[in-house]
C-alpha cells in the first residue's frame, strides 16, 4: 500500500496566506513568495497544493525545477516552466511583449521564427521579457509561476527571480519558489527580497506532535486514536517532524515487517529504535536491492545526475538494450523510487531528491568517481561535441569524477559558445567558474579562459570588473604563454581598457602587442589591434578630444584594419572597422558615413552577422532622419530590431524616434514613447539611453515653454550623470536656449547658446543639434554680431546637412540678403527655409516670428502675414510670450489686431467664480514664481503699472490682505494643479 498522506496536514496558515496571494494576483496585484524548509519538510507538497488551487480558479500554472547536475545549465527551471506553457499555447501576440519575444526563444526554441536573432543580450533583458510574458499570460485570470528546488538553480536564474520579485507588484502573476533552508545564494536572494518587502517568506517548520499524529494516521488510513502509542513516540523522537521522513520511515518499517496491519489497527513488532538517516538509506537501498543488481547499478548511475536523469545516457553507460531498460523503468516506478518527468519524454525523476542522496550515500567515494566517469563517457558518446546544455552537464560529471581540468575545459567551451550567441551574462557564470578551476592548468589554456571571461564581462556591462581582473593578471609570470596566446590576451585587455576609458593602460597593451607582432608577424591579429588602438585614440562616446593629426592616425589604422579584415577575411573585425570609420568621417559630412555603414551592411549580409546588419540599419536610418526630418525608415528598422530581439538597438531606435517626434512637434506621441521607455531603460540599467531619453523629455518640455517641467527632467538627467555626458551642448542649445526664446528672453537664449559653443570648443563633437550651426547663427545675425563670413563658415560644416539646422541657416541667409537690399534673394532663401522647416512646425513658426522683425526693418517679404501666422500658432500652442510679441509687433507696424477671448478654460473654476480674467490669471501664475512687476510686464508685454492694476484687482477678488498672501495663494494653486495632474503653465 501507499504510505503517502492523501491530505496536506499542518499547513493551514500557509495555505491561507497563499490563497490570499493568489487572489491578489488575479486582481492584478502580483508578487512573490519563497518557501523555505529542510529536505522533506513539504515544500513541494505545499507548492502542488497551491498549483491545484490556482488551476481550480482559472489561473494559468507554469512549473519548473532546479537540478543537481544541471545546476550550471542556465535558466533550467525557467526553461521548464515556459516549456510547460508552450506545449499547449502559441507565443502570445501582444505589442508590449513583441520586442522581448525573441529573447524568450532561448528558453522556448519553438517560438523562434526566421529572421529572429538567436541570442540574449543580458540576463536583465530576459528577466524583463519573462516579466512581460507573465503579465500577458495572466491578463485573463492570473498566472502562477512555480520554481522548485531553487537552491539548485544557476546564478543567472537567481538574478531573474530577484528581478521578477522586485517588479511583479503591478502584474496579474504570482511567483512561488521553494528552496532548502541552508545558507546559499538562493536563500540570500529570498532574504534580500523579503527585507525589501518585495516578496513574502514562508519558513516551513517541522510538524508539532499533534499534527505529526494526524499525518501518521492519514498515511496509515486510521484515526489518530487507533495509532500504536509506541509508534507515535518513535516518530516524534526520530523524524524531527519532517513529513517525508515520516512517510519513508513508515514504508521502511512496513517493508521489513516492523510495522504490520492487524485488521483496522496497526501493531509494532520488535524494537523500533533505529537511527532515522540509516533507516531512510536502508529503506531506499532495500527497495533498490529488490529490483536486482542491474537495476541497482542503474539507480546509482541515475543518482549521479541528481533528482532527475536522462534515460538514454544511463542506458549507454550500463550497456543495456531497450527491453532491459524498459523493464528497469517499470520496476523502479512500481517500487515508487522514480517517476516519469513531465518536462521531457526521455527523462525520469526520483520521487524525492533525498532518494538520490540516499542512494549515493551508500557508495564509497571511489565508486562515485567511477560511476560519474562512466556517465560522462556515455554522455560524450551519445552527444558528440556536447551541444547545448549537455556540455555543462558533462562538465559537472567530470568534476564528480575528479577530472577538474576536463571539467574546466568543458565549462570554458560552453561559456564561449554562449558568448558567441550574444548571451554574455550566461557566459560570465561558466567562464568565471572555469577560470577558477584552472589554477594549475597550462598557461595557454588559462589564457584562453581568461580571454573569454574578460570579453564576456565587458559585453555584459561589467567592464569595471573585467578591468580589475585584467590589472591583476601576471602575464609575464605565472601566466606565461605562447606568443599567439599572449597577443590575443593583450588585445582583449586593450579592448577592455578602451571600454572602461583607461586609455593609458590600453595603449600599454597595444605597445606590447606591437612588440610581439614584430617577433611573429600576423596580419589578422594586427588588424584586430589596429581597430582597438583607433578606439583608444578616439573614444566610442563621440567626443573628439584629439588633435587632427591623432584623428588622421586613428583613421589610417581603421582603414588598414578594414582592408586586412576583408581580405583574410575577418568579417566582425571588418564591421567594427567600418562602423568606426563612419564615426570619424562625420566631420566631412553624412555621405561618407552612410557609405561606411552601407559597407557594414554588405559584410554582415554576406556572413550572416544579423546584429551587425541591424546596427548598420539603425545608424543609417538615424542619419536619414536627421538629414530630412523624416521618421519612416527609423520606425521600420525599429520594428526590425524588435522582431530580432535586439533590445539595445530597439532602445537606440526608440530614443531617436522620441527626439525626432519632439522636433516634429508631435509632443503627445513623444511623451507616450518616452515615459515607458525611460522606465524600461532605468530598470535594465541602460544609463546612456536613460540620459538621452531624459534629455528628450526636457527638450519636449522646453519646446512647449514648460520651464518647470524642463528643469525637473534636467534634474533627473543630472542625477543619471548627464552633466558628464556628450549631451551637454544639446542641453544648452536645443533645450534651454529654445525655452528662453519661447519666453522672449533673448539674453538668456544668447547665454545658453554661448555655453553650448564653449562646451564644443573644449570638446569637439560630431553630434550637431546644439544650436551652434543653426538657430545660434540666426540669432547672431539678427543681433548684428555675425555677417556673411560667419554664415559661410557655418554653412560649410557637416552640421549644415541636418534639416533642423538647415532651416535656420536659410533664414539667416534671408536676413543677410534683405539687409543688403536683395529682396528677391531674401525671398528665395526664405522659401528654402520653409521647405527645410516643413517637418518642424515649432521651428518654422519661430522662424516666422524672428525673421518678420528684420523684414519689417529692411522692407522685404510679407512680415505682417508671417506675424499673424506665427501669432495664431503660438496662441493655439499656449505659448503666450511669443503670442504677445507677435501682437505687439503687429500693433507697432500699424496693423489691426483682433481681440482674443479664448483661454478662459485655462482659468481654474474657483478663480473663474471669483471673476478672475484670463490676463489676471496669467499674472497670478507668474506671481507664484515671485516675479516683480517689471519682469511680469516684460513677459506679458504690458507696462509695470498695468501689472500693478491686475495685482490690485486680484487682491480685491480673492479677498487676500497683501501681495505676500497673494504669492502664497498662487503657489498653493500651482501645487494643487500639479497634484491634480493639471499643470498651471506659467506664460
C-alpha positions, 0 to 999 in steps of 0.5 A, a space after each residue: 500500500 501507499 504510505 503517502 498522506 492523501 491530505 496536506 496536514 499542518 499547513 493551514 496558515 500557509 495555505 491561507 496566506 497563499 490563497 490570499 496571494 493568489 487572489 491578489 494576483 488575479 486582481 492584478 496585484 502580483 508578487 512573490 513568495 519563497 518557501 523555505 524548509 529542510 529536505 522533506 519538510 513539504 515544500 513541494 507538497 505545499 507548492 502542488 497544493 497551491 498549483 491545484 488551487 490556482 488551476 481550480 480558479 482559472 489561473 494559468 500554472 507554469 512549473 519548473 525545477 532546479 537540478 543537481 547536475 544541471 545546476 550550471 545549465 542556465 535558466 533550467 527551471 525557467 526553461 521548464 516552466 515556459 516549456 510547460 506553457 508552450 506545449 499547449 499555447 502559441 507565443 502570445 501576440 501582444 505589442 508590449 511583449 513583441 520586442 522581448 519575444 525573441 529573447 524568450 526563444 532561448 528558453 522556448 526554441 519553438 517560438 523562434 521564427 526566421 529572421 529572429 536573432 538567436 541570442 540574449 543580450 543580458 540576463 536583465 533583458 530576459 528577466 524583463 521579457 519573462 516579466 512581460 510574458 507573465 503579465 500577458 499570460 495572466 491578463 485573463 485570470 492570473 498566472 502562477 509561476 512555480 520554481 522548485 528546488 531553487 537552491 539548485 538553480 544557476 546564478 543567472 536564474 537567481 538574478 531573474 527571480 530577484 528581478 521578477 520579485 522586485 517588479 511583479 507588484 503591478 502584474 496579474 502573476 504570482 511567483 512561488 519558489 521553494 528552496 532548502 533552508 541552508 545558507 546559499 545564494 538562493 536563500 540570500 536572494 529570498 532574504 534580500 527580497 523579503 527585507 525589501 518587502 518585495 516578496 513574502 517568506 514562508 519558513 516551513 517548520 517541522 510538524 508539532 506532535 499533534 499534527 505529526 499524529 494526524 499525518 501518521 494516521 492519514 498515511 496509515 488510513 486510521 484515526 489518530 486514536 487507533 495509532 500504536 502509542 509506541 509508534 507515535 513516540 518513535 516518530 516524534 523522537 526520530 523524524 524531527 517532524 519532517 513529513 517525508 521522513 515520516 512517510 519513508 520511515 513508515 514504508 521502511 518499517 512496513 517493508 521489513 515487517 516492523 510495522 504490520 496491519 492487524 485488521 483496522 489497527 496497526 501493531 509494532 513488532 520488535 524494537 523500533 529504535 533505529 537511527 532515522 538517516 540509516 533507516 531512510 538509506 536502508 529503506 531506499 537501498 532495500 527497495 533498490 536491492 529488490 529490483 536486482 543488481 542491474 537495476 541497482 547499478 542503474 539507480 546509482 548511475 541515475 543518482 549521479 545526475 541528481 533528482 532527475 536523469 536522462 534515460 538514454 545516457 544511463 542506458 549507454 553507460 550500463 550497456 543495456 538494450 531497450 527491453 532491459 531498460 524498459 523493464 528497469 523503468 517499470 520496476 523502479 516506478 512500481 517500487 515508487 523510487 522514480 517517476 516519469 518527468 513531465 518536462 521531457 519524454 526521455 527523462 525520469 525523476 526520483 520521487 524525492 531528491 533525498 532518494 538520490 542522496 540516499 542512494 549515493 550515500 551508500 557508495 564509497 567515494 571511489 565508486 562515485 568517481 567511477 560511476 560519474 566517469 562512466 556517465 560522462 563517457 556515455 554522455 560524450 558518446 551519445 552527444 558528440 561535441 556536447 551541444 547545448 546544455 549537455 556540455 555543462 552537464 558533462 562538465 559537472 560529471 567530470 568534476 564528480 569524477 575528479 577530472 577538474 581540468 576536463 571539467 574546466 575545459 568543458 565549462 570554458 567551451 560552453 561559456 564561449 559558445 554562449 558568448 558567441 550567441 550574444 548571451 554574455 551574462 550566461 557566459 560570465 557564470 561558466 567562464 568565471 567558474 572555469 577560470 577558477 578551476 584552472 589554477 594549475 592548468 597550462 598557461 595557454 589554456 588559462 589564457 584562453 579562459 581568461 580571454 573569454 571571461 574578460 570579453 564576456 564581462 565587458 559585453 555584459 556591462 561589467 567592464 569595471 570588473 573585467 578591468 580589475 581582473 585584467 590589472 591583476 593578471 601576471 602575464 609575464 609570470 605565472 601566466 606565461 604563454 605562447 606568443 599567439 596566446 599572449 597577443 590575443 590576451 593583450 588585445 582583449 585587455 586593450 579592448 577592455 581598457 578602451 571600454 572602461 576609458 583607461 586609455 593609458 593602460 590600453 595603449 600599454 597593451 597595444 605597445 606590447 602587442 606591437 612588440 610581439 607582432 614584430 617577433 611573429 608577424 600576423 596580419 589578422 591579429 594586427 588588424 584586430 589591434 589596429 581597430 582597438 588602438 583607433 578606439 583608444 585614440 578616439 573614444 566610442 562616446 563621440 567626443 573628439 578630444 584629439 588633435 587632427 593629426 591623432 584623428 588622421 592616425 586613428 583613421 589610417 589604422 581603421 582603414 588598414 584594419 578594414 582592408 586586412 579584415 576583408 581580405 583574410 577575411 575577418 568579417 566582425 573585425 571588418 564591421 567594427 572597422 567600418 562602423 568606426 570609420 563612419 564615426 570619424 568621417 562625420 566631420 566631412 559630412 553624412 555621405 561618407 558615413 552612410 557609405 561606411 555603414 552601407 559597407 557594414 551592411 554588405 559584410 554582415 549580409 554576406 556572413 550572416 552577422 544579423 546584429 551587425 546588419 541591424 546596427 548598420 540599419 539603425 545608424 543609417 536610418 538615424 542619419 536619414 532622419 536627421 538629414 530630412 526630418 523624416 521618421 519612416 525608415 527609423 520606425 521600420 528598422 525599429 520594428 526590425 530590431 524588435 522582431 530580432 530581439 535586439 533590445 539595445 538597438 530597439 532602445 537606440 531606435 526608440 530614443 531617436 524616434 522620441 527626439 525626432 517626434 519632439 522636433 516634429 512637434 508631435 509632443 503627445 506621441 513623444 511623451 507616450 514613447 518616452 515615459 515607458 521607455 525611460 522606465 524600461 531603460 532605468 530598470 535594465 540599467 541602460 544609463 546612456 539611453 536613460 540620459 538621452 531619453 531624459 534629455 528628450 523629455 526636457 527638450 519636449 518640455 522646453 519646446 512647449 515653454 514648460 520651464 518647470 517641467 524642463 528643469 525637473 527632467 534636467 534634474 533627473 538627467 543630472 542625477 543619471 550623470 548627464 552633466 558628464 555626458 556628450 549631451 551637454 551642448 544639446 542641453 544648452 542649445 536645443 533645450 534651454 536656449 529654445 525655452 528662453 526664446 519661447 519666453 522672449 528672453 533673448 539674453 538668456 537664449 544668447 547665454 545658453 547658446 554661448 555655453 553650448 559653443 564653449 562646451 564644443 570648443 573644449 570638446 569637439 563633437 560630431 553630434 550637431 543639434 546644439 544650436 551652434 550651426 543653426 538657430 545660434 547663427 540666426 540669432 547672431 545675425 539678427 543681433 548684428 554680431 555675425 555677417 556673411 563670413 560667419 554664415 559661410 563658415 557655418 554653412 560649410 560644416 557637416 552640421 549644415 546637412 541636418 534639416 533642423 539646422 538647415 532651416 535656420 541657416 536659410 533664414 539667416 541667409 534671408 536676413 543677410 540678403 534683405 539687409 543688403 537690399 536683395 529682396 528677391 534673394 531674401 525671398 528665395 532663401 526664405 522659401 528654402 527655409 520653409 521647405 527645410 522647416 516643413 517637418 518642424 512646425 515649432 521651428 518654422 513658426 519661430 522662424 516666422 516670428 524672428 525673421 518678420 522683425 528684420 523684414 519689417 526693418 529692411 522692407 522685404 517679404 510679407 512680415 505682417 502675414 508671417 506675424 499673424 501666422 506665427 501669432 495664431 500658432 503660438 496662441 493655439 500652442 499656449 505659448 503666450 510670450 511669443 503670442 504677445 510679441 507677435 501682437 505687439 509687433 503687429 500693433 507697432 507696424 500699424 496693423 489691426 489686431 483682433 481681440 482674443 477671448 479664448 483661454 478662459 478654460 485655462 482659468 481654474 473654476 474657483 478663480 473663474 467664480 471669483 471673476 478672475 480674467 484670463 490676463 489676471 490669471 496669467 499674472 497670478 501664475 507668474 506671481 507664484 514664481 515671485 516675479 516683480 512687476 517689471 519682469 511680469 510686464 516684460 513677459 506679458 508685454 504690458 507696462 509695470 503699472 498695468 501689472 500693478 492694476 491686475 495685482 490690485 484687482 486680484 487682491 480685491 477678488 480673492 479677498 487676500 490682505 497683501 501681495 505676500 498672501 497673494 504669492 502664497 495663494 498662487 503657489 498653493 494653486 500651482 501645487 494643487 494643479 500639479 497634484 491634480 495632474 493639471 499643470 498651471 503653465 506659467 506664460 
